[in-house]
């Protein structure tokens, strides 16, 4: 496991620890459960239920088939990004900063990959670059605390859930995290 993965895990863990405090101090009421949303099991542990995707006309699986990102073909991924991920993230980013993120498109995240059809991620043009080291990430947290809170508290867990993945886990070094979209400063 790289030091960057450990660091990202620490940040996510720290945000997860702070969230119950923020909610108990007058946070919003929980929303009604929606299909594909994280839910609590009988033991109280959150489970990550993959989203239900109606397949595009170019495929033949039964309607309402539950698929995770890794199980989708190219056409299903395109349709899922257009109908599920883009609208959700567009709303989240606009709520966070409507001046900066009021007009999100595929190119906002995928950059040149949206133009050439590769949709390659991570995108080296997404800013800020997210450091791979503890000191660099601590500086990012100090310089942009609201952005780190938004990304770690909203974007990472919601993207992970929509893609049928777990959010980044510092113990295993696996899961959806910052470097799925952002590159490190030393990367081109």
Secondary structure, DSSP 8 states (H G I E B T S, - for coil): --HHHHHHHHHHHHHHHHHHHHHHTT--------TT--EE-TTS-EE----B----TT--S-TT-B--GGG--HHHHHHHIIIIIHHHHHHHHHHH-HHHHTT--HHHHHTHHHHHS---SS-TTSSS---SSHHHHHHHHHHTHHHHHHIIIIIHHHHHHHTT--B-BTTTTBSB-GGGT---TT--
